C-alpha cells in the first residue's frame, strides 16, 4: 500500500526512509532539551484519532 502513495512535499527525507523501512532503528526517547516535531502529514483533515 505504501508503494502506491505519495509523500507530502514537506516531509523530511529521513522520515520517508523510516516510513518505508520494515524496522525502526531510531531512538524513541528524546534527549533532555531535544524538541519533538510532529512529522508532516501525521494528522491530516480526514485522518488521525477519532
DSSP file (Angstrom, degrees, kcal/mol; ACC not computed):
  #  RESIDUE AA STRUCTURE BP1 BP2  ACC     N-H-->O    O-->H-N    N-H-->O    O-->H-N    TCO  KAPPA ALPHA  PHI   PSI    X-CA   Y-CA   Z-CA
    1    1 A X    >>        0   0    0      0, 0.0     3,-1.3     0, 0.0     4,-0.5   0.000 360.0 360.0 360.0 -43.4    0.0    0.0    0.0
    2    2 A X  G >4  +     0   0    0      1,-0.3     3,-1.0     2,-0.2    18,-0.0   0.824 360.0  63.2 -62.6 -29.9    2.8    2.5    0.9
    3    3 A X  G 34 S+     0   0    0      1,-0.2    -1,-0.3     3,-0.0    17,-0.0   0.776 101.1  52.6 -64.4 -25.1    4.3    2.0   -2.6
    4    4 A X  G <4 S+     0   0    0     -3,-1.3    -1,-0.2     2,-0.1    -2,-0.2   0.603  97.9  86.0 -85.9 -12.4    1.2    3.4   -4.2
    5    5 A X  S << S-     0   0    0     -3,-1.0     2,-0.4    -4,-0.5    -3,-0.0  -0.232  70.1-130.6 -86.4 174.7    1.2    6.6   -2.1
    6    6 A X        -     0   0    0     -2,-0.0     2,-0.1     0, 0.0     3,-0.1  -0.995  22.0-124.1-127.0 130.7    2.9    9.9   -2.5
    7    7 A X        -     0   0    0     -2,-0.4    34,-0.1     1,-0.1     2,-0.0  -0.416  34.1-100.8 -71.5 146.8    4.9   11.6    0.3
    8    8 A X    >   -     0   0    0     32,-0.2     3,-1.6     1,-0.1    -1,-0.1  -0.377  28.6-121.9 -61.9 145.6    4.0   15.1    1.3
    9    9 A X  T 3  S+     0   0    0      1,-0.3    -1,-0.1    -3,-0.1    -2,-0.1   0.805 111.5  53.9 -59.6 -30.2    6.3   17.8   -0.2
   10   10 A X  T 3  S+     0   0    0      2,-0.1    -1,-0.3    29,-0.0    30,-0.2   0.457  81.9 116.6 -88.3  -0.2    7.2   19.0    3.3
   11   11 A X    <   -     0   0    0     -3,-1.6     2,-0.2    28,-0.1    28,-0.0  -0.416  68.6-118.7 -70.0 142.8    8.3   15.5    4.6
   12   12 A X     >  -     0   0    0      1,-0.1     4,-1.9    -2,-0.1     3,-0.4  -0.558  18.7-122.9 -77.2 145.4   11.9   15.1    5.6
   13   13 A X  H  > S+     0   0    0      1,-0.2     4,-2.3    -2,-0.2     5,-0.2   0.856 113.0  55.4 -57.3 -36.9   13.9   12.5    3.6
   14   14 A X  H  > S+     0   0    0      1,-0.2     4,-2.2     2,-0.2    -1,-0.2   0.876 106.2  50.9 -66.0 -36.4   14.8   10.7    6.9
   15   15 A X  H  > S+     0   0    0     -3,-0.4     4,-2.2     2,-0.2    -1,-0.2   0.883 109.9  50.2 -67.1 -37.9   11.0   10.4    7.8
   16   16 A X  H  X S+     0   0    0     -4,-1.9     4,-1.8     2,-0.2    -2,-0.2   0.930 111.0  48.4 -65.2 -45.2   10.3    9.0    4.3
   17   17 A X  H  X S+     0   0    0     -4,-2.3     4,-1.0     1,-0.2    -2,-0.2   0.909 111.7  49.9 -61.9 -42.1   13.1    6.4    4.7
   18   18 A X  H >< S+     0   0    0     -4,-2.2     3,-0.5     1,-0.2    -1,-0.2   0.905 110.2  50.6 -62.1 -41.3   11.9    5.5    8.1
   19   19 A X  H 3< S+     0   0    0     -4,-2.2    -1,-0.2     1,-0.2    -2,-0.2   0.821 111.7  47.7 -67.0 -31.2    8.3    5.0    6.9
   20   20 A X  H 3< S+     0   0    0     -4,-1.8    -1,-0.2    -5,-0.1    -2,-0.2   0.619  96.1  91.6 -84.8 -13.5    9.5    2.8    4.0
   21   21 A X    <<  -     0   0    0     -4,-1.0    -3,-0.0    -3,-0.5     3,-0.0  -0.524  69.6-142.9 -85.3 148.4   11.6    0.6    6.2
   22   22 A X  S    S+     0   0    0     -2,-0.2     2,-0.4     1,-0.0    -1,-0.1   0.734  88.1  51.8 -79.1 -23.4   10.4   -2.6    7.9
   23   23 A X  S    S-     0   0    0      2,-0.0     2,-0.6    -5,-0.0    -2,-0.1  -0.890  73.3-143.7-115.7 145.0   12.4   -1.9   11.0
   24   24 A X        +     0   0    0     -2,-0.4    -6,-0.0     1,-0.1    -5,-0.0  -0.933  24.0 168.9-108.5 112.8   12.5    1.3   13.1
   25   25 A X        +     0   0    0     -2,-0.6     2,-0.2     2,-0.1    -1,-0.1   0.106  39.8 106.6-112.3  20.3   16.1    1.8   14.4
   26   26 A X  S    S-     0   0    0      1,-0.1    -2,-0.0    -8,-0.0     2,-0.0  -0.661  80.0 -92.9 -97.4 155.1   15.8    5.4   15.8
   27   27 A X        -     0   0    0     -2,-0.2    -1,-0.1     1,-0.1    -2,-0.1  -0.366  27.0-159.1 -63.5 145.9   15.6    6.3   19.5
   28   28 A X  S    S+     0   0    0      1,-0.1     2,-0.5     2,-0.1    -1,-0.1   0.470  74.0  67.7-105.5  -4.3   12.1    6.5   20.9
   29   29 A X  S    S-     0   0    0      0, 0.0     2,-0.1     0, 0.0    -1,-0.1  -0.972  82.8-129.0-117.3 128.7   13.0    8.7   23.9
   30   30 A X        -     0   0    0     -2,-0.5     2,-0.1     1,-0.1     3,-0.1  -0.424  23.0-111.9 -74.7 147.5   14.2   12.2   23.3
   31   31 A X    >   -     0   0    0      1,-0.1     3,-2.4    -2,-0.1    -1,-0.1  -0.420  52.4 -78.9 -69.1 154.8   17.4   13.5   24.9
   32   32 A X  T 3  S+     0   0    0      1,-0.3    -1,-0.1    -2,-0.1     3,-0.1  -0.358 121.1  14.6 -58.4 129.9   16.9   16.2   27.6
   33   33 A X  T 3  S+     0   0    0      1,-0.3     2,-0.3    -3,-0.1    -1,-0.3   0.285  93.2 131.1  87.7  -9.6   16.2   19.5   25.9
   34   34 A X    <   -     0   0    0     -3,-2.4     2,-0.4     1,-0.0    -1,-0.3  -0.622  53.5-135.0 -78.8 132.7   15.5   17.9   22.5
   35   35 A X        -     0   0    0     -2,-0.3     2,-0.4    -3,-0.1    -4,-0.1  -0.740  10.5-137.4 -92.1 132.0   12.3   19.2   20.9
   36   36 A X        -     0   0    0     -2,-0.4     2,-0.4    -6,-0.0    -1,-0.0  -0.708  16.6-160.1 -86.2 137.6    9.9   16.7   19.3
   37   37 A X        -     0   0    0     -2,-0.4     2,-0.3     3,-0.0     3,-0.0  -0.968  20.3-122.1-118.5 133.3    8.3   17.7   15.9
   38   38 A X        -     0   0    0     -2,-0.4     3,-0.1     1,-0.1     5,-0.0  -0.574  38.3-113.9 -69.5 129.0    5.2   16.2   14.5
   39   39 A X    >   -     0   0    0     -2,-0.3     3,-1.9     1,-0.1     4,-0.3  -0.295  38.3 -90.0 -63.6 149.0    6.0   14.7   11.1
   40   40 A X  T 3  S+     0   0    0      1,-0.3   -32,-0.2   -30,-0.2    -1,-0.1  -0.355 113.9  16.0 -57.7 133.6    4.4   16.3    8.1
   41   41 A X  T 3  S+     0   0    0      2,-0.2     3,-0.5    -3,-0.1    -1,-0.3   0.520  82.9 131.1  81.3   5.7    1.1   14.6    7.3
   42   42 A X  S <  S+     0   0    0     -3,-1.9     2,-0.4     1,-0.3    -2,-0.1   0.902  84.2  14.6 -60.3 -42.0    0.8   12.9   10.7
   43   43 A X  S    S+     0   0    0     -4,-0.3    -1,-0.3     5,-0.1    -2,-0.2  -0.826  81.4 179.3-136.8  96.1   -2.8   14.1   11.2
   44   44 A X    >   -     0   0    0     -3,-0.5     3,-0.9    -2,-0.4    -4,-0.0  -0.096  48.6 -85.2 -82.6-172.5   -4.5   15.4    8.1
   45   45 A X  T 3  S+     0   0    0      1,-0.2    -1,-0.1    -2,-0.0    -2,-0.0   0.775 126.5  32.7 -67.1 -27.1   -8.0   16.7    7.7
   46   46 A X  T 3  S+     0   0    0      0, 0.0     2,-0.3     0, 0.0    -1,-0.2   0.069 115.6  52.9-122.2  25.8   -9.5   13.3    7.3
   47   47 A X    <   +     0   0    0     -3,-0.9     2,-0.2     2,-0.1    -5,-0.0  -0.886  63.3  71.0-147.3 179.5   -7.3   11.0    9.4
   48   48 A X  S    S-     0   0    0     -2,-0.3    -5,-0.1    -5,-0.1    -6,-0.0  -0.524  88.1 -14.9 102.0-173.5   -5.9   10.6   12.8
   49   49 A X              0   0    0     -2,-0.2    -2,-0.1     1,-0.1     0, 0.0  -0.274 360.0 360.0 -66.6 149.4   -7.5    9.7   16.1
   50   50 A X              0   0    0      0, 0.0    -1,-0.1     0, 0.0    -2,-0.0   0.438 360.0 360.0 -87.3 360.0  -11.3    9.8   16.3
